[in-house]
């Protein structure tokens, strides 16, 4: 399993949200490009970048900051936030190796399928982010996690698998930014049911034991933001999960 560090950007600054809530934000006094270079030097191969202003406003906002991150070199970038149509997707793919499609994967499935077929599965990651309902079924959320839907995670993956889906970023929203541990069972079940899909587990990573548990569950990658920013995992503990270490 590969660790993919996350950098969330709001107003040009590095931040983390608690459970995706924009009014529960922690700001970090670190430059985004400098942080990206630090992760690269640790051995990271990929970086997950989220334009939070873009997610909130429905259009890319922090492109200059993302351009500076890209300019440091040595990292492949997965970029999400504010991709609501063809123009925004083109902007994202000019800067990033993979673009993250979130809300449109729920609200515009035909368009999303067409992009998967024309661009190929390596250029897109579908962010299928969930909240568990009363029965424990993971239901997708949209629009920066602010809107709940009735669509189950399995239903969406089954549909897009026919179009060649390869990369799924799945966040249990209730765990994100909370440092309460990831939903390991969710990713284990996904990996067992859909072995052809590379699942990126996101939300709740606290320490090296969580990374080991996600690897054992079959996750292809783990996304971590807050635990890395706050130095909760040592460099030595991270090495098994960083290809360039």
N, C-alpha and C positions, 0 to 999 in steps of 0.2 A: 504494500500500500504506500502511496505517495502523499506526503504532506504538502498542501497548497496554502501558503500564507495568504491572508485576506487583508486588503486595505480598503476601508470604507471612507468615502470623501464627502464632506458636507462643507459648503462655503470655502472650498479649497483646503480644508484641514482634515487631518485624520481623526475619525471619531468611531465610537461603537454605540449602537442602540441596544436597549434592553428589550428583548422580545419584539423587535421591529417597531417600537413606538417612538415617534419622532420627538416627543416631549420628554423622553427619558434617555438622554444622550450623555456620553462621557467623551470629553475632548482630550486629545493627547498632544503634548507639546513636542511634536516631531514632524519634520518635513516628509511628505509622502514619497518623494523621489529618494531621499536619503534612507528612509525605511526600506524601500524596495531594494536599494543597493545592499543594505545590511542583510536582507533575506537571501539575496543572490549570493553574497559572500559566504553565507552559512551553508549553501548547497542547494537552495531551492531551484527548481527548473521552471515551475509555473508560478504565476501570481494571479490571484483572484481580486479584481478591482470592481468596486460598486460605486457608481455615481448616485449617491442618495438624493441629491437635489433633482437629478434626472428622474429617479423613480417617483419622486413626489410630484414633479411638474409634468411628466410625460414627454420629456425631450432631453437630450444630452445637455448638461450644464457645465460640467467640470472638465471639458476637453483639454484646456491648456495644462492643467495639472496632470492629466493622463498622458499627454504628449511628453511631459518632462519625465514621467516614470518610464515610458517606452524608450526614451533617449539614453537611459543609462546602459542599455544593452545587457545581453546575457540572460534574459528572462523572457519566457513566452507569457503573454497576457490573455487572460480570460476576462471579458468586460461586460458588465451588466448595468442596468439602470436607465430607464427612459426610452427603451426601444419600443416604439409604438407603431412603426411602419417601415416601409422600404427605405426611405431617406435616412432614418435614424440607424437602421441596420447597416447601410452602406458606410455611414460615418464611423460606426463602431468597428467595422471590419477593416477600415483604413488604418486604425490604430492597434487593433487587437488580432491575435491569432484565432480566437474563438469569441463569438458573441453569445451572450446569455439572453435567451428568450423566456420571459416570465409570464406576464399577464396574457400576452397574445396566444400562448399555448393553450389557454382556456377559452379566451373570447374569440379567437380567429384560428380555429384548428386547420381549416383548409389552406389558409395562407402559410401557416407554420409547416404543414406537410409539404407544400410546394417548395419552401426554402430548403427543407431537409433534402429533398430530391435534387434540386438544382445546385445548391452549394456543396452538398455532401455532408455526411454526419460529423466530420472532423472540424467543421467550421462553426458548428452550433452546439451549445449546451442548453438543454431545457431546464429551467428552474421550476421544478414542481414542488412548491413549498406547501406545507400542510399544517393543519391543526387537527388534533384527534377529536372526533365527536364523542357523544356519550357512550357509544358502543365500542369505542376504540378504533373506529375506521378513520384512516387518514384522508381528510377532505382538503382539496386544493384551495389556496387563497390567491387573491390577485391584488393589483394596484398597491404595491409596496406592503402587502400583507394586511391591508385595511379592509378588504372585502372577502367574506366567506362565500364559498360555493358548495353546491351539492355533489360536485364531481369527485369521485374517489380516485386516489392515486393510481391504483391498478388499472382502472378504466383508461386513464390517459396514456399510461405506458403501453398498454395493449394496442391502442390506436396508432401511436407513433412508431411502434416497432415495425409495422408494415411499411413505413416510409424510410426505414434504415436507421432509426434512432440508435445512437451509441452512448452519448454522454448525458447523464441526468444529475443535476445538483438538487439534492433534496434536503430541505431544512425543516426540522420540527420547530415551528415558530416559537412554541412555548419554552424551548430550551435555549434559544439564541441569545447570546450575550449574558446568560444567567450564571454560567460556570457551575451548572448543576449536573453535568454529565450528559453525554449524548444518548439518544434513543437507540441503543444498540440493537434491540430486537426489531425495530422498524427496518434497519438496513440489512439485518440478517434475512429477514423474510423477503425483502426486495431482491437481494442477490440470489437467493435460492429460486425464486419464481422467475426471474428474468436474467439468466446467466449471461446473455449476450450484451447486456447493458452495463456500462461502467458507472457505478454510482459514486457520487461525491457526497460524503456525509458532512452535514453542516449543522452547527448548533450545539453548544454545551460542553465542548472539549475543555477539560480542566488540566489534565496532566498526561504523562507518558502512558499511564495505565489505560486511559481512555483511548489513546491511539492504538495500543496493543489490542484492546477489545474490538475496535472497529476493524482492524486488520483481520482478526480471527473471524469476524462476522461476514467477511467477504467484500467490504467496501474497497473500491479501487483507489479512492483518494479521501482525505479528510481535509476540510477547510477549517482553519483556525485563525482567529483574529485577536480576541481579547487575551487569551492565555499567552500568546506570543508577545503581545505588546507589554504585558505586565510581568514577563520573565518567569512564568510559572513552570516552564519546561526548560531544563538545562540543554546546552548545546550537545552534550554527550547523549542525552536521552533522545534528541531529535535526529541524530545521525542516521539511524536505521531507516528513517522515513524521508530522507532528503537525498535524491539521486546524485547530487554533485558534492556531497560531503566527503 
